[in-house]
Amino acid sequence: MQDCLDRIATRVRPLAKRGRVADYIPALKCVDPQRFGLAVATLDGEVHQTGDSMEPFSIQSISKVFSLVLACNLVGDELWQRVGRLPSSNQFNSLVELELNQGKPRNPFVNPGALVIADLLTSRHTQMERAMVSLLRELSGNSTIDYNMEAAAGEFATAHRNKAAAYLMKSFGNFHNGVDEVVGAYCAQCAITSSCRDLAVAALFLADAGTHPITGRQVVAQQQVRQICALMMSSGTYEVSGETAFSIGLPIKSGVGGGILAVIPRFGVMCAWSPPLDDSGSSVAGLKAVELFAVKMNKTVFA
C-alpha cells in the first residue's frame, strides 16, 4: 500500500495549481499551497502515510463530523427536529434555504446546520470546543491536539454571515444561546489543528460500525454511523456532493483548510491534505488522491 500512496502523491501534487487557498480566512491565506499529506488508517491498527501526513493543519469543516457525533450521543434522533437531512444545491454558507425552510438548516454540514449543533452542544457543555478537542485527543491518541486561538479569533472577526445565520435561526426559534457565544465556540471548533494521520485514526470508528478498533470504545451507535456516513455521502462536499459520490463512491467530508476525510467501510479511513481548493471549497489534489486510491484498491460502497 505504501507504494500506492507514494505514486498517488506524485501524480496529484501538480493538481494543486488548479485551486486557490481559502484567502477569506486570515489564518489560511498564508498556508503554503505546495503542502501535501496523505494517510490511510486501517481497522487492523496499521497507518500508511506519505508526504506531510504528520503536519497539523486547520481541519475546519471536517470538525462537523465529530460535532455531529457528540450531538447524536447527547440527543439521538431528536436532533433531526432542528436540522434536516437533505442535500443542498447552494454554497455551505448560504442563507437562502434557511429563510425558505423557516430556520431549519438543510443538513448538519452546511454552516447553519453546524451552528445549530454548536448551539445544542453549548447548552450541554460549558466549553463546547473543549469537548471537541477531548474527543479528538482520545480517538487519535494524540494529547497535543488543540485549537489555534489566533485562528479562531481571526475567523470570529470575519464571521458576519455565520452570525447572520444564527440570528435568522433565532428569529424562528431554532437557536437558543447567545449568538456571539456559539459562533465563537464554532470558530474555535473549526480552528482545531490536526494531521492526516491523527484524523484518519480518530475517524476509524466510522468504518467499524461505531466501535473504535484501537481504543475499543463504542463511540456512537451503529445506526448513527449509517446516518452520519449517509450524510457525508449526500452533503459532505456541499453542492458538488452528488458528483463526488458519482466519481468516488465513498462517504467524504471536506474542509476549507484543504483536508479531505474519506470513510472506507470495513476497511479504514483515508485523510488527504492539500490547501488549494476548487470552487466548492474542497481540496483539488485531495479529492483526486481519494478517487485514485478508491479506484486502485477497488473501494466503494456501491459494489
C-alpha positions as a Markdown table, in Angstrom:
| # | Residue | x | y | z |
|---|---|---|---|---|
| 1 | Met | 0.0 | 0.0 | 0.0 |
| 2 | Gln | 2.9 | 2.4 | 0.7 |
| 3 | Asp | 4.0 | 2.3 | -2.9 |
| 4 | Cys | 0.4 | 3.0 | -4.0 |
| 5 | Leu | 0.2 | 6.1 | -1.8 |
| 6 | Asp | 3.6 | 7.4 | -3.0 |
| 7 | Arg | 2.5 | 7.0 | -6.6 |
| 8 | Ile | -0.7 | 8.8 | -5.9 |
| 9 | Ala | 1.1 | 11.7 | -4.2 |
| 10 | Thr | 3.4 | 12.1 | -7.1 |
| 11 | Arg | 0.5 | 12.2 | -9.5 |
| 12 | Val | -1.8 | 14.6 | -7.7 |
| 13 | Arg | 0.6 | 17.1 | -6.3 |
| 14 | Pro | 0.7 | 19.1 | -9.6 |
| 15 | Leu | -3.1 | 19.5 | -9.5 |
| 16 | Ala | -2.8 | 21.9 | -6.6 |
| 17 | Lys | -2.1 | 24.7 | -9.0 |
| 18 | Arg | -5.6 | 24.4 | -10.3 |
| 19 | Gly | -7.1 | 25.6 | -7.0 |
| 20 | Arg | -6.9 | 28.6 | -4.6 |
| 21 | Val | -6.1 | 28.7 | -0.9 |
| 22 | Ala | -9.0 | 30.0 | 1.2 |
| 23 | Asp | -7.9 | 33.6 | 1.5 |
| 24 | Tyr | -11.1 | 34.8 | 3.1 |
| 25 | Ile | -10.0 | 33.2 | 6.4 |
| 26 | Pro | -6.9 | 35.1 | 7.8 |
| 27 | Ala | -5.1 | 32.0 | 9.2 |
| 28 | Leu | -5.4 | 30.1 | 6.0 |
| 29 | Lys | -4.3 | 32.6 | 3.4 |
| 30 | Cys | -0.7 | 32.3 | 4.4 |
| 31 | Val | -0.5 | 28.4 | 4.2 |
| 32 | Asp | 2.0 | 27.0 | 1.8 |
| 33 | Pro | -0.1 | 25.8 | -1.2 |
| 34 | Gln | 2.6 | 23.1 | -2.0 |
| 35 | Arg | 2.0 | 21.2 | 1.2 |
| 36 | Phe | 0.5 | 17.7 | 0.6 |
| 37 | Gly | -0.1 | 14.8 | 3.0 |
| 38 | Leu | -1.9 | 11.5 | 2.7 |
| 39 | Ala | -2.6 | 8.9 | 5.4 |
| 40 | Val | -4.7 | 5.6 | 5.4 |
| 41 | Ala | -5.5 | 4.1 | 8.8 |
| 42 | Thr | -6.9 | 0.5 | 8.6 |
| 43 | Leu | -9.0 | -1.4 | 11.1 |
| 44 | Asp | -6.1 | -3.7 | 12.0 |
| 45 | Gly | -4.3 | -0.7 | 13.5 |
| 46 | Glu | -1.9 | 0.0 | 10.7 |
| 47 | Val | -1.2 | 3.5 | 9.4 |
| 48 | His | 0.3 | 4.1 | 5.9 |
| 49 | Gln | 1.3 | 7.6 | 5.1 |
| 50 | Thr | 3.2 | 9.8 | 2.7 |
| 51 | Gly | 4.2 | 13.5 | 2.3 |
| 52 | Asp | 3.2 | 16.0 | 5.0 |
| 53 | Ser | 0.9 | 13.5 | 6.7 |
| 54 | Met | 2.2 | 14.4 | 10.2 |
| 55 | Glu | 1.9 | 18.2 | 9.7 |
| 56 | Pro | -1.0 | 19.7 | 11.7 |
| 57 | Phe | -3.5 | 21.8 | 9.6 |
| 58 | Ser | -6.7 | 23.6 | 10.3 |
| 59 | Ile | -9.4 | 21.0 | 10.0 |
| 60 | Gln | -12.3 | 23.5 | 9.5 |
| 61 | Ser | -15.5 | 21.7 | 8.4 |
| 62 | Ile | -14.1 | 18.2 | 8.9 |
| 63 | Ser | -14.8 | 19.1 | 12.6 |
| 64 | Lys | -18.5 | 19.0 | 11.7 |
| 65 | Val | -18.3 | 15.2 | 11.6 |
| 66 | Phe | -17.1 | 15.0 | 15.2 |
| 67 | Ser | -19.5 | 17.6 | 16.5 |
| 68 | Leu | -22.3 | 15.6 | 14.9 |
| 69 | Val | -21.1 | 12.6 | 16.7 |
| 70 | Leu | -21.3 | 14.4 | 20.0 |
| 71 | Ala | -24.8 | 15.7 | 19.2 |
| 72 | Cys | -26.1 | 12.2 | 18.2 |
| 73 | Asn | -24.8 | 10.9 | 21.5 |
| 74 | Leu | -26.5 | 13.6 | 23.5 |
| 75 | Val | -30.0 | 13.8 | 21.9 |
| 76 | Gly | -30.2 | 11.0 | 19.4 |
| 77 | Asp | -33.0 | 11.4 | 16.8 |
| 78 | Glu | -34.3 | 14.5 | 18.5 |
| 79 | Leu | -31.5 | 16.3 | 16.6 |
| 80 | Trp | -33.4 | 16.0 | 13.3 |
| 81 | Gln | -36.2 | 18.2 | 14.6 |
| 82 | Arg | -33.8 | 21.1 | 14.4 |
| 83 | Val | -31.6 | 20.0 | 11.5 |
| 84 | Gly | -32.6 | 18.5 | 8.2 |
| 85 | Arg | -31.0 | 15.6 | 6.3 |
| 86 | Leu | -31.3 | 16.9 | 2.7 |
| 87 | Pro | -28.6 | 17.8 | 0.2 |
| 88 | Ser | -28.2 | 21.4 | -0.8 |
| 89 | Ser | -27.5 | 22.9 | -4.2 |
| 90 | Asn | -26.3 | 26.1 | -2.6 |
| 91 | Gln | -22.9 | 27.0 | -1.1 |
| 92 | Phe | -22.1 | 26.0 | 2.5 |
| 93 | Asn | -22.7 | 29.5 | 4.0 |
| 94 | Ser | -25.9 | 30.3 | 2.0 |
| 95 | Leu | -28.8 | 31.9 | 3.8 |
| 96 | Val | -31.4 | 31.4 | 1.1 |
| 97 | Glu | -32.7 | 27.9 | 2.0 |
| 98 | Leu | -32.6 | 28.8 | 5.7 |
| 99 | Glu | -35.2 | 31.5 | 5.1 |
| 100 | Leu | -37.3 | 29.3 | 2.9 |
| 101 | Asn | -37.2 | 26.4 | 5.5 |
| 102 | Gln | -38.2 | 28.7 | 8.4 |
| 103 | Gly | -34.9 | 28.5 | 10.2 |
| 104 | Lys | -34.2 | 24.8 | 9.8 |
| 105 | Pro | -30.9 | 24.1 | 8.0 |
| 106 | Arg | -30.9 | 21.6 | 5.2 |
| 107 | Asn | -28.2 | 19.3 | 6.8 |
| 108 | Pro | -25.6 | 19.3 | 9.6 |
| 109 | Phe | -22.7 | 20.1 | 7.2 |
| 110 | Val | -23.8 | 23.4 | 5.8 |
| 111 | Asn | -22.7 | 26.2 | 8.2 |
| 112 | Pro | -26.2 | 26.9 | 9.6 |
| 113 | Gly | -26.6 | 23.2 | 10.4 |
| 114 | Ala | -23.2 | 23.1 | 12.1 |
| 115 | Leu | -24.2 | 26.2 | 14.1 |
| 116 | Val | -27.4 | 24.6 | 15.3 |
| 117 | Ile | -25.3 | 21.6 | 16.5 |
| 118 | Ala | -22.9 | 24.1 | 18.2 |
| 119 | Asp | -25.8 | 25.7 | 19.9 |
| 120 | Leu | -27.1 | 22.3 | 21.1 |
| 121 | Leu | -23.6 | 21.4 | 22.4 |
| 122 | Thr | -23.2 | 24.8 | 24.1 |
| 123 | Ser | -26.4 | 24.1 | 26.1 |
| 124 | Arg | -24.8 | 20.9 | 27.4 |
| 125 | His | -21.1 | 21.8 | 27.7 |
| 126 | Thr | -19.6 | 24.8 | 29.5 |
| 127 | Gln | -17.0 | 24.9 | 26.7 |
| 128 | Met | -18.2 | 23.1 | 23.7 |
| 129 | Glu | -14.9 | 23.5 | 21.8 |
| 130 | Arg | -13.0 | 21.7 | 24.7 |
| 131 | Ala | -15.4 | 18.7 | 24.4 |
| 132 | Met | -14.5 | 18.5 | 20.7 |
| 133 | Val | -10.7 | 18.7 | 21.5 |
| 134 | Ser | -11.1 | 16.0 | 24.2 |
| 135 | Leu | -12.9 | 13.7 | 21.7 |
| 136 | Leu | -10.2 | 14.0 | 19.0 |
| 137 | Arg | -7.4 | 13.6 | 21.5 |
| 138 | Glu | -8.9 | 10.4 | 22.8 |
| 139 | Leu | -9.7 | 8.9 | 19.4 |
| 140 | Ser | -6.4 | 9.8 | 17.8 |
| 141 | Gly | -4.2 | 9.0 | 20.8 |
| 142 | Asn | -2.6 | 12.4 | 20.4 |
| 143 | Ser | -2.9 | 14.5 | 23.6 |
| 144 | Thr | -1.4 | 17.6 | 21.9 |
| 145 | Ile | -4.4 | 18.3 | 19.5 |
| 146 | Asp | -5.9 | 21.7 | 20.2 |
| 147 | Tyr | -7.4 | 24.6 | 18.5 |
| 148 | Asn | -5.4 | 27.7 | 17.4 |
| 149 | Met | -6.7 | 30.6 | 19.4 |
| 150 | Glu | -5.3 | 33.2 | 17.0 |
| 151 | Ala | -7.0 | 31.5 | 14.0 |
| 152 | Ala | -10.3 | 31.2 | 16.0 |
| 153 | Ala | -10.2 | 34.9 | 16.8 |
| 154 | Gly | -9.5 | 35.8 | 13.2 |
| 155 | Glu | -12.4 | 33.7 | 12.0 |
| 156 | Phe | -14.7 | 35.2 | 14.6 |
| 157 | Ala | -13.8 | 38.7 | 13.5 |
| 158 | Thr | -15.0 | 37.9 | 10.0 |
| 159 | Ala | -17.9 | 35.6 | 10.8 |
| 160 | His | -20.6 | 38.1 | 9.7 |
| 161 | Arg | -22.5 | 35.6 | 7.6 |
| 162 | Asn | -22.4 | 32.9 | 10.3 |
| 163 | Lys | -23.7 | 35.4 | 12.8 |
| 164 | Ala | -26.4 | 36.4 | 10.4 |
| 165 | Ala | -27.5 | 32.8 | 10.0 |
| 166 | Ala | -27.6 | 32.4 | 13.8 |
| 167 | Tyr | -29.8 | 35.5 | 14.2 |
| 168 | Leu | -32.0 | 34.3 | 11.4 |
| 169 | Met | -32.5 | 30.9 | 13.1 |
| 170 | Lys | -33.0 | 32.6 | 16.4 |
| 171 | Ser | -35.9 | 34.6 | 14.9 |
| 172 | Phe | -37.5 | 31.3 | 14.0 |
| 173 | Gly | -36.9 | 29.8 | 17.5 |
| 174 | Asn | -34.2 | 27.4 | 16.4 |
| 175 | Phe | -31.2 | 29.0 | 18.2 |
| 176 | His | -31.2 | 29.1 | 22.0 |
| 177 | Asn | -28.0 | 30.5 | 23.3 |
| 178 | Gly | -26.1 | 33.8 | 22.7 |
| 179 | Val | -25.1 | 34.3 | 19.1 |
| 180 | Asp | -21.5 | 35.5 | 19.9 |
| 181 | Glu | -21.0 | 32.7 | 22.4 |
| 182 | Val | -22.0 | 30.0 | 20.0 |
| 183 | Val | -20.3 | 31.4 | 16.9 |
| 184 | Gly | -17.2 | 31.9 | 19.0 |
| 185 | Ala | -17.2 | 28.3 | 20.0 |
| 186 | Tyr | -17.9 | 27.2 | 16.4 |
| 187 | Cys | -14.9 | 29.2 | 15.2 |
| 188 | Ala | -12.7 | 27.5 | 17.8 |
| 189 | Gln | -14.1 | 24.2 | 16.7 |
| 190 | Cys | -13.1 | 24.9 | 13.1 |
| 191 | Ala | -9.7 | 26.2 | 14.2 |
| 192 | Ile | -8.7 | 22.8 | 15.6 |
| 193 | Thr | -5.4 | 21.6 | 14.1 |
| 194 | Ser | -4.7 | 18.0 | 13.4 |
| 195 | Ser | -2.7 | 15.9 | 10.9 |
| 196 | Cys | -3.8 | 13.5 | 8.2 |
| 197 | Arg | -2.5 | 10.6 | 10.4 |
| 198 | Asp | -4.4 | 11.7 | 13.5 |
| 199 | Leu | -7.7 | 12.4 | 11.7 |
| 200 | Ala | -7.6 | 9.1 | 9.9 |
| 201 | Val | -7.0 | 7.2 | 13.2 |
| 202 | Ala | -9.6 | 9.3 | 15.0 |
| 203 | Ala | -12.4 | 8.5 | 12.5 |
| 204 | Leu | -11.8 | 4.8 | 12.4 |
| 205 | Phe | -15.0 | 4.1 | 14.3 |
| 206 | Leu | -17.0 | 5.3 | 11.3 |
| 207 | Ala | -15.5 | 2.3 | 9.3 |
| 208 | Asp | -16.2 | -0.2 | 12.0 |
| 209 | Ala | -19.9 | 0.2 | 13.0 |
| 210 | Gly | -19.2 | 2.8 | 15.6 |
| 211 | Thr | -16.6 | 1.0 | 17.6 |
| 212 | His | -13.0 | 2.4 | 17.6 |
| 213 | Pro | -10.8 | -0.6 | 16.8 |
| 214 | Ile | -7.8 | 0.7 | 18.7 |
| 215 | Thr | -9.4 | 2.1 | 21.8 |
| 216 | Gly | -12.3 | -0.4 | 21.9 |
| 217 | Arg | -14.7 | 2.4 | 22.7 |
| 218 | Gln | -18.2 | 2.3 | 21.2 |
| 219 | Val | -18.1 | 5.9 | 20.1 |
| 220 | Val | -21.6 | 6.0 | 18.6 |
| 221 | Ala | -24.4 | 3.6 | 17.8 |
| 222 | Gln | -24.2 | 1.6 | 14.6 |
| 223 | Gln | -27.5 | 3.1 | 13.3 |
| 224 | Gln | -26.0 | 6.6 | 13.9 |
| 225 | Val | -22.9 | 5.6 | 11.9 |
| 226 | Arg | -25.1 | 4.7 | 9.0 |
| 227 | Gln | -26.8 | 8.1 | 9.3 |
| 228 | Ile | -23.5 | 10.1 | 9.6 |
| 229 | Cys | -21.9 | 8.3 | 6.6 |
| 230 | Ala | -25.1 | 8.8 | 4.5 |
| 231 | Leu | -24.9 | 12.5 | 5.2 |
| 232 | Met | -21.2 | 12.6 | 4.4 |
| 233 | Met | -22.1 | 10.9 | 1.1 |
| 234 | Ser | -25.0 | 13.3 | 0.2 |
| 235 | Ser | -23.7 | 16.5 | 1.7 |
| 236 | Gly | -20.0 | 16.2 | 2.7 |
| 237 | Thr | -18.7 | 18.2 | -0.2 |
| 238 | Tyr | -21.6 | 20.6 | -0.3 |
| 239 | Glu | -23.2 | 21.4 | -3.7 |
| 240 | Val | -21.0 | 19.0 | -5.6 |
| 241 | Ser | -21.6 | 16.0 | -3.3 |
| 242 | Gly | -23.5 | 14.2 | -6.0 |
| 243 | Glu | -20.6 | 14.5 | -8.3 |
| 244 | Thr | -18.2 | 13.3 | -5.6 |
| 245 | Ala | -20.5 | 10.3 | -4.9 |
| 246 | Phe | -20.5 | 9.5 | -8.6 |
| 247 | Ser | -16.8 | 9.8 | -9.1 |
| 248 | Ile | -15.5 | 8.3 | -5.8 |
| 249 | Gly | -18.4 | 6.4 | -4.1 |
| 250 | Leu | -17.3 | 6.9 | -0.5 |
| 251 | Pro | -18.6 | 9.0 | 2.4 |
| 252 | Ile | -16.4 | 12.1 | 2.4 |
| 253 | Lys | -16.1 | 15.3 | 4.3 |
| 254 | Ser | -14.1 | 18.2 | 3.1 |
| 255 | Gly | -12.8 | 21.3 | 4.9 |
| 256 | Val | -11.6 | 24.7 | 3.5 |
| 257 | Gly | -8.3 | 24.1 | 5.3 |
| 258 | Gly | -7.6 | 21.6 | 2.5 |
| 259 | Gly | -8.4 | 18.4 | 4.3 |
| 260 | Ile | -10.4 | 15.5 | 2.9 |
| 261 | Leu | -11.7 | 12.7 | 5.2 |
| 262 | Ala | -13.0 | 9.6 | 3.5 |
| 263 | Val | -14.5 | 6.6 | 5.2 |
| 264 | Ile | -14.0 | 3.1 | 3.6 |
| 265 | Pro | -16.5 | 0.9 | 5.5 |
| 266 | Arg | -15.0 | -2.3 | 6.9 |
| 267 | Phe | -11.5 | -1.3 | 5.8 |
| 268 | Gly | -10.4 | 2.0 | 7.2 |
| 269 | Val | -10.2 | 5.8 | 6.8 |
| 270 | Met | -8.2 | 8.0 | 4.4 |
| 271 | Cys | -7.3 | 11.6 | 5.0 |
| 272 | Ala | -5.6 | 13.9 | 2.5 |
| 273 | Trp | -4.4 | 17.4 | 2.8 |
| 274 | Ser | -3.6 | 19.9 | 0.1 |
| 275 | Pro | -4.6 | 23.6 | 0.7 |
| 276 | Pro | -5.7 | 24.8 | -2.7 |
| 277 | Leu | -9.5 | 24.5 | -3.2 |
| 278 | Asp | -11.9 | 24.1 | -6.1 |
| 279 | Asp | -14.9 | 26.5 | -6.5 |
| 280 | Ser | -17.0 | 24.5 | -4.0 |
| 281 | Gly | -14.4 | 24.7 | -1.2 |
| 282 | Ser | -12.8 | 21.2 | -1.4 |
| 283 | Ser | -9.2 | 20.3 | -2.0 |
| 284 | Val | -8.4 | 19.7 | -5.7 |
| 285 | Ala | -5.5 | 17.4 | -5.1 |
| 286 | Gly | -7.0 | 15.8 | -2.0 |
| 287 | Leu | -10.2 | 14.7 | -3.8 |
| 288 | Lys | -8.2 | 13.3 | -6.7 |
| 289 | Ala | -6.0 | 11.4 | -4.3 |
| 290 | Val | -9.0 | 9.8 | -2.7 |
| 291 | Glu | -10.5 | 9.0 | -6.1 |
| 292 | Leu | -7.3 | 7.3 | -7.3 |
| 293 | Phe | -7.0 | 5.3 | -4.2 |
| 294 | Ala | -10.6 | 4.1 | -4.3 |
| 295 | Val | -10.1 | 3.0 | -8.0 |
| 296 | Lys | -6.8 | 1.4 | -7.4 |
| 297 | Met | -7.9 | -0.6 | -4.3 |
| 298 | Asn | -11.4 | -1.1 | -5.6 |
| 299 | Lys | -13.0 | 0.5 | -2.6 |
| 300 | Thr | -16.6 | 1.9 | -3.0 |
| 301 | Val | -19.9 | 1.5 | -1.1 |
| 302 | Phe | -21.6 | 0.8 | -4.4 |
| 303 | Ala | -20.1 | -2.6 | -5.4 |
